[in-house]
C-alpha cells in the first residue's frame, strides 16, 4: 500500500490510509498492532476529519485503538 499524494484526510483513500498508519504506529510504538488497526482507525477517525486543520492527541489515538480492540473482543 502506498499513496502517491502523501497524507490526506476526509475520505477513505490511500492518502488517509497512510496518515492513519503513521499516526497509529507512532502513538502505539507497535507496528504490528498498527497494521492490525489502521484501516478501522481510518474509517472511524481520519475519513471523518473536515477542513484544513485538526488535532489528535497520542492519548486519544491510543484510546480509539483500545476501543477498536474492545469492539473486536480483544482488549489490551
Residue, then its C-alpha position, 0 to 999 in steps of 0.5 A: x500500500x502506498x499513496x502517491x499524494x502523501x497524507x490526506x484526510x476526509x475520505x477513505x483513500x490511500x492518502x488517509x490510509x497512510x496518515x492513519x498508519x503513521x499516526x497509529x504506529x507512532x502513538x502505539x510504538x507497535x507496528x504490528x498492532x498498527x497494521x492490525x488497526x489502521x484501516x478501522x482507525x481510518x474509517x472511524x477517525x481520519x475519513x471523518x476529519x473536515x477542513x484544513x486543520x485538526x488535532x489528535x492527541x497520542x492519548x486519544x489515538x491510543x484510546x480509539x485503538x483500545x476501543x477498536x480492540x474492545x469492539x473486536x473482543x480483544x482488549x489490551 
